Amino acid sequence: MSEFLEAVQAMESGDPQAADRILPLVYEELRKLAAMHLAHERPGHTLQPTALVHEAYLRLAGGAAPDQWKSRAHFLSAAAISIRRILIDHARRRNSAKRGGDFARTELDDFAAALPQPREDLLALDEALQRLQKIDSRAADLVQLLYFGGLTIPEAAQTLDISPRTARRIWTYARAWLRREIEGTEPPPNS
């Protein structure tokens, strides 16, 4: 059994030091994930990767049930979702009307899992993802794992317990659906 899973089991059994053992095991991966997301934020962003990692970890260690974390990939997926929520909360606070918001939507060109396009409108993406979650939760979960979690298609497929081929097909659909939602374009009429 991996050191990570041992620490998770110790955390489940009530060991107060177990949570402190998990962070060093995943810290570098979380830091890279945070840096990747912050690199695509506006210049002068007030959050730093270290602060983002610590905030995400505090949310995970303080609120989530550790039995959800069956593997490192599951933990990193949960961390990616936590990072996404932190960035969205930060963007909402920054853009609130009482602080002079009036954000402008920008077009989100095609995005790839590992190399998202810079400066996409995170709030528009979040709103579109919430709508996708209501109509196809598996597609929304896959987008979160690939885009926010930085997982590869095979890793995300394993996490969702689907085949890589199915994951690729869902990914193609989800990207097209999100692009249409964010850009506000209608699908071509069926002939």
KAPE-V653395 format. One record per pair of residues at least 24 apart in sequence whose ideal C-beta (glycine too) atoms are under 7 Angstrom apart, sorted by the first residue. I is the first residue (numbers start at 0). GAP is how many residues later the second one is. Records with the same first field share a line. If there is no record, write none. Layout:
I: GAP / GAP
This chain:
3: 68
7: 58 / 61
10: 55
11: 54 / 55
18: 42
22: 34
25: 46 / 49 / 50
26: 26
28: 47
29: 26 / 27 / 49
32: 46 / 47 / 50 / 117
33: 49
35: 114
36: 46 / 50
39: 76 / 78 / 79
41: 77
46: 43
51: 31 / 34
54: 31
55: 26 / 27 / 30
72: 78 / 82 / 85 / 86
73: 85
75: 73
76: 68 / 72 / 74 / 82
79: 64 / 68 / 69 / 70
80: 63 / 67
82: 65
83: 60 / 64
86: 35
87: 34 / 35 / 38
90: 31 / 32
91: 31
106: 76
107: 71 / 74
109: 65 / 69
110: 36
112: 33 / 34
113: 36
115: 31
123: 58
124: 57
127: 50 / 53 / 54
130: 50
131: 42 / 45 / 46
137: 32
138: 31 / 34 / 35
141: 25 / 28 / 29 / 32
142: 31 / 35
145: 25
